[in-house]
Amino acid sequence: MKFLRRAAGSWKSRRRDPHTLLARFLERYMNRTIIVHEGLDLGWIEELLKQAGGGGHFRIDARQSPGDEPTPVEWLVHQHVLALGLPLPLIIQVREDGIRIRHLRQGQRTVHPSELLWLLDEIGSRYHALLRPVPDGLHVERSIAVDDNRIEGPYGL
C-alpha cells in the first residue's frame, strides 16, 4: 500500500512538471491556433465562425483560473503567455519551431475576424513574441512592437 501512495504522488508531480506540461501542450496543439481572450463579443464570435477555418481556432478565456492540476494549455497561458503583458485578445500559433503570439488589437478595436487569415499568413515574420522550447523551459524572443499591429495584407491595411 505504501508503494501505491508513493506512485500516486509521483504521478501527480509529473502532471505538474513543466517539461511534461510543455510536451503535452505541444502534442495536443501542434499546427493549431488558439485565441486567448477575456470575453469576446457574441457578434465577433458569430463573424469568426462565418470565416473559412474560423471554427478551427481553439478559444481560451483567460478569466478562468486554472485549478490545482492545470491542463497543459492553462499552464502555458497563465504561466507564460499572460506574463508577456500583451493586450487581449491574442492569437497563438503553434509550430515545430516555436509558439508565435500576436495580439488582436488595433487601437481600441479588435481586428475583424476576416483579417485573421492575413494576420496568420504573416505571423511567421510579424509576431509580438515567440516562445521557443529550450532544455530549461521556454525562451522568449520579441519581434514587432506592441503598438505595431498593422496587418500587411493584400490591401495594405
Buried (B, 14 or more C-beta within 10 A) or exposed (E): EEEEEEEEEEEEEEBEEBEBBBEBBBEEBEEEBBBBBEEBEEEBBEBBEEBEEBEEBBEBBBEEEEEEEBBBBBBBBBBBBBEBEBEBBBBBBBBEEBBBBBBBBBEEEBBBBBBBBBBBBBBEEBBBBBBEBEEEBBEBEEBBEBEEBEBEBEEEE
